[in-house]
């Protein structure tokens, strides 16, 4: 059981599912220059990915924004 009293189960993904997830993660990382990629997992399932990208602008009065 987990800390919430829910029986824990081991998530077993098929090879096709693993490849799909892997490709999606690679694609998101490829689009990211500065920032973070957060993978949200609930009970062994990936439920969403959040990509936050930061952009800095320099050369404006000698400082960034």
FIGU-58844 format. One record per atom (N, C-alpha, C, CB): x, y, z; residue in three letters; atom name. Coordinates in nm, 3 decimals. Each point is the difference from the previous one (the first is absolute). Glycine has a CB too. Layout:
BEGIN
<rec <X, Y, Z>, "Ala", "CA"> ...
***
This chain:
BEGIN
<rec <0.083, -0.119, 0.000>, "Unk", "N"> <rec <-0.083, 0.119, 0.000>, "Unk", "CA"> <rec <0.087, 0.124, 0.000>, "Unk", "C"> <rec <-0.181, -0.124, 0.120>, "Unk", "CB"> <rec <0.128, 0.229, -0.185>, "Unk", "N"> <rec <0.074, 0.125, 0.000>, "Unk", "CA"> <rec <-0.036, 0.082, 0.124>, "Unk", "C"> <rec <0.007, -0.002, -0.251>, "Unk", "CB"> <rec <0.043, 0.124, 0.259>, "Unk", "N"> <rec <-0.022, 0.082, 0.120>, "Unk", "CA"> <rec <-0.145, 0.043, 0.016>, "Unk", "C"> <rec <0.233, 0.079, -0.022>, "Unk", "CB"> <rec <-0.316, -0.097, -0.082>, "Unk", "N"> <rec <-0.142, 0.035, 0.008>, "Unk", "CA"> <rec <-0.088, -0.121, 0.027>, "Unk", "C"> <rec <0.045, 0.188, -0.156>, "Unk", "CB"> <rec <0.017, -0.304, 0.176>, "Unk", "N"> <rec <-0.076, -0.120, 0.029>, "Unk", "CA"> <rec <-0.054, -0.071, -0.124>, "Unk", "C"> <rec <-0.059, 0.104, 0.213>, "Unk", "CB"> <rec <0.106, -0.060, -0.331>, "Unk", "N"> <rec <-0.044, -0.061, -0.126>, "Unk", "CA"> <rec <0.097, -0.112, -0.034>, "Unk", "C"> <rec <-0.105, 0.219, -0.081>, "Unk", "CB"> <rec <0.053, -0.335, 0.045>, "Unk", "N"> <rec <0.092, -0.109, -0.039>, "Unk", "CA"> <rec <0.090, 0.043, -0.115>, "Unk", "C"> <rec <-0.170, -0.170, 0.075>, "Unk", "CB"> <rec <0.299, 0.151, -0.058>, "Unk", "N"> <rec <0.093, 0.040, -0.105>, "Unk", "CA"> <rec <0.009, -0.110, -0.105>, "Unk", "C"> <rec <0.131, 0.140, 0.163>, "Unk", "CB"> <rec <-0.121, -0.097, -0.287>, "Unk", "N"> <rec <0.011, -0.092, -0.112>, "Unk", "CA"> <rec <0.118, 0.043, -0.084>, "Unk", "C"> <rec <-0.250, -0.046, 0.000>, "Unk", "CB"> <rec <0.321, -0.050, -0.053>, "Unk", "N"> <rec <0.112, 0.030, -0.088>, "Unk", "CA"> <rec <-0.055, 0.016, -0.141>, "Unk", "C"> <rec <0.163, -0.129, 0.147>, "Unk", "CB"> <rec <-0.133, 0.247, -0.206>, "Unk", "N"> <rec <-0.045, 0.028, -0.137>, "Unk", "CA"> <rec <0.093, -0.070, -0.098>, "Unk", "C"> <rec <-0.096, 0.223, 0.070>, "Unk", "CB"> <rec <0.040, -0.302, -0.157>, "Unk", "N"> <rec <0.078, -0.069, -0.102>, "Unk", "CA"> <rec <-0.044, 0.053, -0.135>, "Unk", "C"> <rec <0.027, -0.209, 0.144>, "Unk", "CB"> <rec <0.067, 0.274, -0.213>, "Unk", "N"> <rec <-0.030, 0.057, -0.132>, "Unk", "CA"> <rec <0.049, -0.094, -0.108>, "Unk", "C"> <rec <0.014, 0.233, 0.092>, "Unk", "CB"> <rec <-0.090, -0.237, -0.199>, "Unk", "N"> <rec <0.043, -0.079, -0.116>, "Unk", "CA"> <rec <0.116, 0.072, -0.069>, "Unk", "C"> <rec <-0.235, -0.096, -0.030>, "Unk", "CB"> <rec <0.304, 0.026, -0.055>, "Unk", "N"> <rec <0.111, 0.061, -0.075>, "Unk", "CA"> <rec <-0.051, 0.117, -0.085>, "Unk", "C"> <rec <0.119, -0.223, -0.006>, "Unk", "CB"> <rec <-0.236, 0.209, -0.052>, "Unk", "N"> <rec <-0.058, 0.108, -0.082>, "Unk", "CA"> <rec <-0.027, 0.124, 0.085>, "Unk", "C"> <rec <-0.104, -0.173, -0.154>, "Unk", "CB"> <rec <0.051, 0.153, 0.275>, "Unk", "N"> <rec <-0.026, 0.112, 0.089>, "Unk", "CA"> <rec <0.130, 0.069, 0.042>, "Unk", "C"> <rec <-0.207, -0.116, 0.082>, "Unk", "CB"> <rec <0.309, 0.036, -0.050>, "Unk", "N"> <rec <0.129, 0.057, 0.038>, "Unk", "CA"> <rec <0.060, 0.082, -0.112>, "Unk", "C"> <rec <0.037, -0.193, 0.153>, "Unk", "CB"> <rec <-0.046, 0.142, -0.275>, "Unk", "N"> <rec <0.053, 0.073, -0.115>, "Unk", "CA"> <rec <-0.075, 0.131, -0.022>, "Unk", "C"> <rec <0.068, -0.217, -0.105>, "Unk", "CB"> <rec <-0.200, 0.213, 0.119>, "Unk", "N"> <rec <-0.082, 0.120, -0.017>, "Unk", "CA"> <rec <0.038, 0.106, 0.103>, "Unk", "C"> <rec <-0.189, -0.141, -0.092>, "Unk", "CB"> <rec <0.201, 0.101, 0.217>, "Unk", "N"> <rec <0.037, 0.093, 0.107>, "Unk", "CA"> <rec <0.140, 0.055, -0.024>, "Unk", "C"> <rec <-0.149, -0.123, 0.162>, "Unk", "CB"> <rec <0.240, 0.035, -0.196>, "Unk", "N"> <rec <0.139, 0.041, -0.024>, "Unk", "CA"> <rec <0.008, 0.101, -0.114>, "Unk", "C"> <rec <0.079, -0.223, 0.082>, "Unk", "CB"> <rec <-0.148, 0.199, -0.190>, "Unk", "N"> <rec <0.000, 0.093, -0.115>, "Unk", "CA"> <rec <-0.060, 0.134, 0.039>, "Unk", "C"> <rec <-0.017, -0.194, -0.157>, "Unk", "CB"> <rec <-0.089, 0.192, 0.234>, "Unk", "N"> <rec <-0.066, 0.124, 0.041>, "Unk", "CA"> <rec <0.093, 0.082, 0.090>, "Unk", "C"> <rec <-0.225, -0.113, -0.016>, "Unk", "CB"> <rec <0.294, 0.046, 0.110>, "Unk", "N"> <rec <0.093, 0.069, 0.088>, "Unk", "CA"> <rec <0.116, 0.059, -0.082>, "Unk", "C"> <rec <-0.062, -0.155, 0.190>, "Unk", "CB"> <rec <0.118, 0.079, -0.282>, "Unk", "N"> <rec <0.108, 0.049, -0.086>, "Unk", "CA"> <rec <-0.044, 0.121, -0.081>, "Unk", "C"> <rec <0.094, -0.232, -0.013>, "Unk", "CB"> <rec <-0.216, 0.226, -0.039>, "Unk", "N"> <rec <-0.054, 0.109, -0.081>, "Unk", "CA"> <rec <-0.012, 0.127, 0.084>, "Unk", "C"> <rec <-0.125, -0.166, -0.144>, "Unk", "CB"> <rec <0.072, 0.153, 0.264>, "Unk", "N"> <rec <-0.016, 0.117, 0.087>, "Unk", "CA"> <rec <0.135, 0.057, 0.042>, "Unk", "C"> <rec <-0.217, -0.095, 0.082>, "Unk", "CB"> <rec <0.314, 0.010, -0.049>, "Unk", "N"> <rec <0.133, 0.048, 0.033>, "Unk", "CA"> <rec <0.065, 0.069, -0.119>, "Unk", "C"> <rec <0.023, -0.184, 0.167>, "Unk", "CB"> <rec <-0.047, 0.133, -0.286>, "Unk", "N"> <rec <0.056, 0.060, -0.121>, "Unk", "CA"> <rec <-0.052, 0.141, -0.025>, "Unk", "C"> <rec <0.022, -0.229, -0.093>, "Unk", "CB"> <rec <-0.143, 0.257, 0.137>, "Unk", "N"> <rec <-0.060, 0.132, -0.018>, "Unk", "CA"> <rec <0.039, 0.098, 0.109>, "Unk", "C"> <rec <-0.189, -0.110, -0.114>, "Unk", "CB"> <rec <0.258, 0.062, 0.217>, "Unk", "N"> <rec <0.030, 0.080, 0.117>, "Unk", "CA"> <rec <0.143, 0.050, -0.004>, "Unk", "C"> <rec <-0.167, -0.130, 0.132>, "Unk", "CB"> <rec <0.186, 0.262, -0.118>, "Unk", "N"> <rec <0.136, 0.055, 0.007>, "Unk", "CA"> <rec <0.037, 0.034, 0.143>, "Unk", "C"> <rec <-0.026, 0.091, -0.232>, "Unk", "CB"> <rec <-0.061, -0.018, 0.302>, "Unk", "N"> <rec <0.021, 0.034, 0.140>, "Unk", "CA"> <rec <-0.132, -0.018, 0.072>, "Unk", "C"> <rec <0.186, 0.164, -0.055>, "Unk", "CB"> <rec <-0.188, -0.243, 0.157>, "Unk", "N"> <rec <-0.123, -0.020, 0.073>, "Unk", "CA"> <rec <-0.004, -0.137, 0.064>, "Unk", "C"> <rec <-0.115, 0.155, -0.155>, "Unk", "CB"> <rec <-0.006, -0.208, 0.164>, "Unk", "N"> <rec <-0.013, -0.131, 0.063>, "Unk", "CA"> <rec <-0.113, -0.080, -0.064>, "Unk", "C"> <rec <0.088, 0.095, 0.214>, "Unk", "CB"> <rec <-0.074, -0.225, -0.203>, "Unk", "N"> <rec <-0.103, -0.093, -0.045>, "Unk", "CA"> <rec <-0.038, -0.082, 0.123>, "Unk", "C"> <rec <0.088, -0.010, -0.243>, "Unk", "CB"> <rec <-0.214, 0.020, 0.284>, "Unk", "N"> <rec <-0.048, -0.071, 0.117>, "Unk", "CA"> <rec <-0.091, -0.113, -0.047>, "Unk", "C"> <rec <0.016, 0.209, 0.144>, "Unk", "CB"> <rec <0.012, -0.329, -0.099>, "Unk", "N"> <rec <-0.083, -0.116, -0.033>, "Unk", "CA"> <rec <-0.079, -0.035, 0.125>, "Unk", "C"> <rec <0.166, -0.087, -0.174>, "Unk", "CB"> <rec <-0.297, 0.093, 0.166>, "Unk", "N"> <rec <-0.087, -0.025, 0.114>, "Unk", "CA"> <rec <-0.047, -0.145, -0.005>, "Unk", "C"> <rec <-0.075, 0.244, 0.007>, "Unk", "CB"> <rec <0.102, -0.317, 0.101>, "Unk", "N"> <rec <-0.034, -0.141, 0.010>, "Unk", "CA"> <rec <-0.097, -0.020, 0.116>, "Unk", "C"> <rec <0.225, -0.068, -0.098>, "Unk", "CB"> <rec <-0.333, -0.002, 0.073>, "Unk", "N"> <rec <-0.094, -0.034, 0.107>, "Unk", "CA"> <rec <-0.026, -0.150, -0.006>, "Unk", "C"> <rec <-0.108, 0.230, -0.009>, "Unk", "CB"> <rec <0.138, -0.294, 0.121>, "Unk", "N"> <rec <-0.018, -0.146, 0.014>, "Unk", "CA"> <rec <0.065, -0.079, -0.114>, "Unk", "C"> <rec <-0.214, 0.046, 0.120>, "Unk", "CB"> <rec <0.332, -0.002, -0.160>, "Unk", "N"> <rec <0.076, -0.072, -0.101>, "Unk", "CA"> <rec <-0.033, 0.037, -0.143>, "Unk", "C"> <rec <0.012, -0.181, 0.161>, "Unk", "CB"> <rec <-0.108, 0.269, -0.182>, "Unk", "N"> <rec <-0.037, 0.042, -0.135>, "Unk", "CA"> <rec <0.045, 0.144, -0.023>, "Unk", "C"> <rec <-0.199, -0.155, 0.001>, "Unk", "CB"> <rec <0.257, 0.182, -0.116>, "Unk", "N"> <rec <0.032, 0.137, -0.037>, "Unk", "CA"> <rec <-0.130, 0.065, -0.043>, "Unk", "C"> <rec <0.238, -0.059, -0.072>, "Unk", "CB"> <rec <-0.276, 0.165, 0.143>, "Unk", "N"> <rec <-0.128, 0.063, -0.028>, "Unk", "CA"> <rec <0.015, 0.131, -0.076>, "Unk", "C"> <rec <-0.089, -0.107, 0.204>, "Unk", "CB"> <rec <0.208, 0.170, -0.196>, "Unk", "N"> <rec <0.021, 0.121, -0.079>, "Unk", "CA"> <rec <0.146, 0.039, 0.000>, "Unk", "C"> <rec <-0.231, 0.077, 0.055>, "Unk", "CB"> <rec <0.266, 0.010, -0.151>, "Unk", "N"> <rec <0.133, 0.059, -0.006>, "Unk", "CA"> <rec <-0.019, 0.150, -0.006>, "Unk", "C"> <rec <0.101, -0.202, -0.117>, "Unk", "CB"> <rec <-0.016, 0.273, 0.191>, "Unk", "N"> <rec <-0.005, 0.145, 0.001>, "Unk", "CA"> <rec <0.135, 0.052, -0.046>, "Unk", "C"> <rec <-0.171, 0.002, 0.189>, "Unk", "CB"> <rec <0.170, 0.080, -0.292>, "Unk", "N"> <rec <0.124, 0.060, -0.050>, "Unk", "CA"> <rec <-0.006, 0.148, 0.028>, "Unk", "C"> <rec <0.027, -0.176, -0.180>, "Unk", "CB"> <rec <0.071, 0.226, 0.256>, "Unk", "N"> <rec <0.011, 0.142, 0.031>, "Unk", "CA"> <rec <0.130, 0.049, -0.059>, "Unk", "C"> <rec <-0.136, -0.022, 0.213>, "Unk", "CB"> <rec <0.127, 0.118, -0.303>, "Unk", "N"> <rec <0.120, 0.052, -0.064>, "Unk", "CA"> <rec <0.021, 0.145, 0.042>, "Unk", "C"> <rec <-0.032, -0.156, -0.195>, "Unk", "CB"> <rec <0.157, 0.188, 0.225>, "Unk", "N"> <rec <0.035, 0.135, 0.039>, "Unk", "CA"> <rec <0.070, 0.068, -0.116>, "Unk", "C"> <rec <0.019, -0.068, 0.242>, "Unk", "CB"> <rec <-0.050, 0.195, -0.260>, "Unk", "N"> <rec <0.067, 0.080, -0.102>, "Unk", "CA"> <rec <0.054, 0.125, 0.066>, "Unk", "C"> <rec <-0.151, -0.089, -0.183>, "Unk", "CB"> <rec <0.275, 0.120, 0.153>, "Unk", "N"> <rec <0.063, 0.120, 0.055>, "Unk", "CA"> <rec <0.035, 0.093, -0.114>, "Unk", "C"> <rec <0.092, -0.128, 0.197>, "Unk", "CB"> <rec <-0.117, 0.254, -0.173>, "Unk", "N"> <rec <0.028, 0.102, -0.099>, "Unk", "CA"> <rec <0.107, 0.091, 0.056>, "Unk", "C"> <rec <-0.236, -0.012, -0.093>, "Unk", "CB"> <rec <0.350, 0.016, 0.027>, "Unk", "N"> <rec <0.110, 0.085, 0.045>, "Unk", "CA"> <rec <0.024, 0.109, -0.101>, "Unk", "C"> <rec <0.105, -0.191, 0.124>, "Unk", "CB"> <rec <-0.023, 0.287, -0.084>, "Unk", "N"> <rec <0.031, 0.110, -0.090>, "Unk", "CA"> <rec <-0.096, 0.118, 0.013>, "Unk", "C"> <rec <0.096, -0.166, -0.153>, "Unk", "CB"> <rec <-0.185, 0.160, 0.248>, "Unk", "N"> <rec <-0.093, 0.110, 0.024>, "Unk", "CA"> <rec <0.054, 0.080, 0.118>, "Unk", "C"> <rec <-0.199, -0.133, -0.091>, "Unk", "CB"> <rec <0.265, 0.245, 0.063>, "Unk", "N"> <rec <0.062, 0.082, 0.104>, "Unk", "CA"> <rec <0.102, -0.082, 0.079>, "Unk", "C"> <rec <-0.209, 0.140, 0.016>, "Unk", "CB"> <rec <0.269, -0.239, -0.080>, "Unk", "N"> <rec <0.106, -0.077, 0.064>, "Unk", "CA"> <rec <-0.048, -0.108, 0.094>, "Unk", "C"> <rec <0.134, 0.198, -0.020>, "Unk", "CB"> <rec <-0.265, -0.216, 0.035>, "Unk", "N"> <rec <-0.050, -0.102, 0.092>, "Unk", "CA"> <rec <-0.110, -0.080, -0.067>, "Unk", "C"> <rec <0.059, 0.143, 0.198>, "Unk", "CB"> <rec <-0.081, -0.260, -0.145>, "Unk", "N"> <rec <-0.112, -0.082, -0.046>, "Unk", "CA"> <rec <-0.130, 0.048, 0.063>, "Unk", "C"> <rec <0.154, -0.196, -0.031>, "Unk", "CB"> <rec <-0.261, 0.138, -0.012>, "Unk", "N"> <rec <-0.131, 0.039, 0.056>, "Unk", "CA"> <rec <-0.018, -0.066, 0.134>, "Unk", "C"> <rec <-0.097, 0.027, -0.229>, "Unk", "CB"> 
***
